[in-house]
Amino acid sequence: MERDAVGFFDIYKRSQGKYTRTITLVSVIVLAMWGAWGLSQKFLGYAMTRPPLVRYGVPTLLVAAMAVLGFWIVNRPRSADFMIATESEMKKVSWSSRREIAGSTKVVILTTVILAALLFGVDMLFALIFRSIGLMG
């Protein structure tokens, strides 16, 4: 399926996959802001040799560039179609209820505790056997 000639800032299939694309774009921007903050902290060590424009301008440009790149990625036809398909599949998933999740969690914790106790008992038994035959001190 070919994409019609549209501008860089046009949104591909605007009404589809909104949540997935929005969350992806926000995640890219948050990661860029985290990276920009780290870069700003690195520039702090060079505060005497770097002007404030470098300390704050370079990280700001990084965030702006990542925001534009993220916007382009989520509106690229291949990426957007993938995200649209992902969102539609997630709507088909049968999610467990809170009660089922709580019950399953209790079973997992109880099984883990029982298995840990069993392994502890076997470990103590082997230690006792090895001490009795003189392999452990």
C-alpha angles and dihedrals in degrees: 000000000000123000116233117241104275135156126273093254096046115114115238112228091352098196097048130080094003097152097045093047094044093049090047093050093046090049091052091050093047091050090048090051090050090051091046091051090052091048090049089052090051089052089051088071088058094045093128094053100035124066119228089253089066094042094051103018099058094050090046090052089049092055092046092049092048091048091053091044091048091049090051092048096050091048097044106113096238094046094041093049090051092051092046090052091046093052092048091050091049089056088058094054117111104227120206120243122250089252093053092048092049091050093048091048091053090051092050093048093047092048091049092050092048092048091048091051091048092050090047090053093049090047091052090047092053090046090052092048093047092048091050093054093043101250094118128044 
